Amino acid sequence: MKKLLFSLYGFAFFNKFLLLAPVYAIFMQQNGVSDLQLSTMFIVSACGTVLGQVPITYITGRLGQRNAMIFGQLLKIAAVLLWLVMPNYAGFATGMVLWGVQAGFRAVAFEGLLYDSVDALGGSDDFARILGRKSTYESAGTALSACGSLLLFFGYTWVTWASVASVLLSILCLLMVSSSYGKVGAPRASIKIHRLFKTGIRICLQTPCLLSVMILCLLVFNIPFLDDFLSPIALQLGIPTEYVGVLPFFLLGCATLGQRFAYKFTRLSNTLLYVLILTVGVGYVSFGMIYTSDALWIMGVSYILFYGLGTLLYAQFQDKIPTRHRSVVLSLYTTLVYLVYMAVCGLIGLGATLGSWRYSIIAQGILISLVGIIAWVRIRNKCDLTIEDNK
């Protein structure tokens, strides 16, 4: 188990440790991409994930979860190198599509590999703790990526190649995982996206509370998501370009705290869970109204709650999925996640057209507050969301 977790945690860290993370959005805007076009970039990336779900599910079944992930990592390398070769809207958009497909492989193949390999070694009862630690390593990698802005004096090309090296290290970690874990049967090559949806929804409806947990999880994990926009937000708050990495470093450090200690709250009552979701929304609205660097502590608290709650809900969601249907359900979930993400990116882009990212943050806060209220009304007495209900 220790060897397995070392490899999986290593992949989680190096997959997120990309020094170009805090600067690629700035690089795009320096090459003529507007605020609204930047939002469309992330929508294009999400489209790559959504449209790739059928081939991703099929390839994962044919190659196995580990090998499918390695293929996805190679797509990420191709994406970031393409930006160097074609620094224009078409090149950026094509690269974002490839990155989006890679994200689909991570969501389906890696998340499935994580649970199935841990379960094979008898560790499913401790999955919330393992998931929290995995998320902690991811956040640590993302937070350390903030150093990329400090290294820009070497040039964007150097930062890109350093990021490629990190992706190669993530592949090395995957190669340390036995290919016998998490093997799944390959679905028919002719499977259609609507059939994938139909099968996934049928499984969710037949498994008690699975659909409710999935919907709540994807909303809580995605509506408050601001990570991809932190660099331009930092510039708007008056932070110099070479120090824009400070904002993602701080907020993702807060996210790490939330993920790392989420497992200690697995018996959180439904009512308190919904109150905390509402608190995240209030925090976003408050920061958007103030919108100064002095108020960043409000966003820090919101990020701790946001990522902690997301980790708890995702652990519960994974635990309720029937093992033999994991790839199909995760494909459905990933598709829905990116549909919500595209809508959120569109909302953020529209908010920015009003003259400031603050309007986008306020809108996100209002929406996540409504999620907490609606969940309290609709789910409170119908589904126990505590992790102790997991088998």
Secondary structure, DSSP 8 states (H G I E B T S, - for coil): -HHHHHHHHHHHHHHH--TTTTTHHHHHHHTT--HHHHHHHHHHHHHHHHHTHHHHHHHHHHH-HHHHHHHHHHHHHHHHHHHHH--SHHHHHHHHHHHHHHHHHIIIIIHHHHHHHHHHTT-GGGHHHHHHHHHHHHHHHHHHGGGGGTTGGG-HHHHHHHHHHHHHHHHHHHHTS-TTTT------TT--HHHHHHHHHHHHHHSTTHHHHHHHHHHHHHTT--GGGHHHHHHHTT--GGGTTHHHHHHHHHHHHHHHTGGGGTT--HHHHHHHHHHHHHHHHHHHHH-SGGGHHHHHHHHHHHHHHHHHHHHHHHHHS-GGGHHHHHHHHHHHHHHHHHHHHHHHHHHHHTT-THHHHHHHHHHHHHHHHHHHHHTTTT---SGGG--
